[in-house]
């Protein structure tokens, strides 16, 4: 059975990208915290958002798969959510104000958010 990442291997399009503002914040967080991961949250409290955690601070389950990498930070999504996102490119962006209090950028009064681009078939 092919993994989510395998399905994208033949594509010339990166599944996950980041805006310049998000890249700048990711770099700051890497300098401060070291290795990071993104977990694609589909939670009830904060809705769909990319949660940024220090590598090793989040338990990845057997159904969490890496679907991409942004700035050397792996991006994980639960397999049950992939069907909703399979035809979209995920764009990690950032906005002022605290959103997801579990995510590292909340300490800087910032929030990572998701934008998306429809991919043509």
Secondary structure per residue as TSV (DSSP state, phi and psi in degrees):
chain	resnum	aa	ss	phi	psi
A	1	X	-	360.0	129.0
A	2	X	-	-74.8	141.0
A	3	X	-	-82.9	168.6
A	4	X	H	-58.4	-44.7
A	5	X	H	-62.1	-38.8
A	6	X	H	-61.8	-36.0
A	7	X	H	-63.9	-26.9
A	8	X	H	-93.8	-12.3
A	9	X	H	-58.0	-34.5
A	10	X	T	-84.5	-8.5
A	11	X	-	-81.3	145.9
A	12	X	S	-89.0	-2.9
A	13	X	S	-101.3	133.0
A	14	X	-	-69.6	134.1
A	15	X	S	-70.4	-35.4
A	16	X	E	-127.2	128.2
A	17	X	E	-131.6	174.2
A	18	X	E	-138.5	147.1
A	19	X	-	-70.3	165.2
A	20	X	H	-58.8	-42.8
A	21	X	H	-61.3	-42.2
A	22	X	H	-67.1	-39.5
A	23	X	H	-60.7	-42.3
A	24	X	H	-61.2	-42.8
A	25	X	H	-69.0	-40.8
A	26	X	H	-58.9	-44.2
A	27	X	H	-59.7	-45.1
A	28	X	H	-59.0	-44.6
A	29	X	H	-67.1	-37.0
A	30	X	H	-63.7	-42.7
A	31	X	H	-63.7	-35.1
A	32	X	H	-82.9	-38.7
A	33	X	H	-115.6	-10.4
A	34	X	-	86.9	-142.5
A	35	X	S	-67.1	135.1
A	36	X	E	-122.4	165.4
A	37	X	E	-137.1	153.9
A	38	X	E	-109.1	137.5
A	39	X	E	-121.7	124.3
A	40	X	E	-75.7	106.3
A	41	X	E	-86.6	137.3
A	42	X	E	-121.3	36.4
A	43	X	E	-73.5	162.1
A	44	X	T	-78.5	-25.6
A	45	X	T	-83.3	-48.0
A	46	X	T	-109.1	2.5
A	47	X	E	69.9	-156.3
A	48	X	E	-82.3	117.4
A	49	X	E	-154.3	152.6
A	50	X	E	-84.8	119.9
A	51	X	E	-94.7	125.1
A	52	X	E	-100.6	123.3
A	53	X	E	-132.1	157.4
A	54	X	E	-68.8	135.3
A	55	X	T	-53.9	129.9
A	56	X	T	96.2	-10.3
A	57	X	S	-93.3	0.8
A	58	X	S	-132.5	130.9
A	59	X	-	-81.4	114.9
A	60	X	-	-86.5	126.7
A	61	X	-	-83.7	173.6
A	62	X	T	-66.4	-17.8
A	63	X	T	-101.6	4.5
A	64	X	E	-90.3	122.1
A	65	X	E	-120.9	144.4
A	66	X	E	-75.5	123.5
A	67	X	E	-107.7	-8.7
A	68	X	E	-177.8	-177.5
A	69	X	E	-142.0	138.3
A	70	X	E	-132.2	119.3
A	71	X	T	55.6	43.8
A	72	X	T	65.1	18.6
A	73	X	E	-108.9	116.6
A	74	X	E	-66.0	143.3
A	75	X	E	-116.9	119.6
A	76	X	E	-109.8	147.1
A	77	X	E	-140.9	142.5
A	78	X	E	-70.6	137.0
A	79	X	G	-58.2	-28.5
A	80	X	G	-67.9	-18.5
A	81	X	G	-96.3	-12.5
A	82	X	H	-62.2	-35.0
A	83	X	H	-60.8	-28.2
A	84	X	H	-74.8	-24.3
A	85	X	H	-112.9	0.0
A	86	X	T	-63.4	-26.3
A	87	X	T	-103.8	16.6
A	88	X	E	-124.4	142.7
A	89	X	E	-90.7	131.2
A	90	X	E	-88.9	127.5
A	91	X	E	-114.4	112.6
A	92	X	E	-80.3	125.8
A	93	X	E	-129.4	179.9
A	94	X	E	-140.7	149.2
A	95	X	E	-139.8	159.3
A	96	X	E	-70.1	149.3
A	97	X	S	100.7	148.1
A	98	X	-	-84.3	126.6
A	99	X	-	-109.1	-84.9
A	100	X	-	-85.2	109.7
A	101	X	T	-70.6	-10.8
A	102	X	T	-84.7	-14.6
A	103	X	S	-92.0	143.2
A	104	X	G	-57.5	-34.0
A	105	X	G	-68.3	-14.3
A	106	X	G	-62.0	-25.3
A	107	X	G	-69.5	-14.6
A	108	X	G	-107.2	14.3
A	109	X	T	55.8	41.8
A	110	X	E	-129.3	162.2
A	111	X	E	-138.4	127.8
A	112	X	E	-73.7	139.0
A	113	X	E	-131.8	166.0
A	114	X	E	-110.7	132.1
A	115	X	E	-117.4	167.6
A	116	X	E	-145.4	156.7
A	117	X	E	-124.0	129.5
A	118	X	E	-71.9	129.2
A	119	X	-	-94.8	133.6
A	120	X	-	-74.4	146.7
A	121	X	-	-86.7	360.0
